[in-house]
Amino acid sequence: MASSGDHRTTARILDIIELVVDSPEGLSLADISRSLEAPKSSLFPLLGTLVARNYLKLNAASQKYCMGEQLFILGNSFVNKVGIMEEIRAVTDQLCKDTGETIYFGVLSGLDVLYLIKSDLYSNFRVMSNPGVKLPAYSTGYGKSLLSQFSPEQIRAFYPDGKLKQVTEDTVRDVDTLIGELEEVRRSGFSHERGESTPGIQCIAAPITHDSKIVAGISIAVPQFRYTEDREVFFRKYLSEAVRKIETLIDEHHEQWNYN
């Protein structure tokens, strides 16, 4: 939401977009007015402009605003047209081909993970999360890799009440358990998720570093019924190779990397 240093009208437009994006079922003018504590009369012309420019759509039957195609176009343009992302996608696509599983690559956005790349062309099983999706970092495999850069004291400060919101019934429930898992990530170099963000899906993940800092994460998502100890050894080998390739790409094209 808008802060004191924002340009008022610009901030209001961004508030509207962010609100609608977080409400896939759509929002009415009254809903938006109530959420933003702003009069309908000031919101209506802004919404009209956003609809005219295809950033939002107005459902004629429900009179609710939802995301427009221009948001989709711009989001995909960002992910697909940045040169380094094209090269990273080539690595994730190859990892998908080598393992036959779905591959995710992403970064931290606050305390959430932001999925930037999903490679599943060669996967025999489709996982629902797609680029642009955010989930609590503690609930995902590569999110735990990203959180492993923080000390126990920092983790406790991030979640001061000690409890973690459940995404599924298997999501890690408390900060003490999370801190223990992050210690294991630092020890082994790998993190895991076992049905914590998507029921029935198990992930193995690893952090990606640049200038000695963790800047991204990559994971292999596998149906739990076919995740075995032997396959874990296999996954670790190919995941480590992919991490080295991506770290080299970021080192060589650091001027194109926007997520430090």
Buried (B, 14 or more C-beta within 10 A) or exposed (E): EBEEEEEEEEBBBBBBBEBBBEBEEBBBBEBBBEBBEBEEEEBEEBBEEBBEEBBBBBEEEEEBBBBBEBBEEEBEEBBEEBEBBEBBBEBBBBBBBBBEBBBBBBBBEEBBBBBBBBBBEBBEBEBEBEBBBBBBBBBBBBBBBBBBBBEBEEBBEBBEEEEBEEBBEBBBBEBEEBBEBBEBBEEEBBBBBBBBBBEBBBBBBBBBBBEEEBBBBBBBBBBEEEBEEEBBEBBBEBBEBBBEBBBEBBEEBEEEBEEE
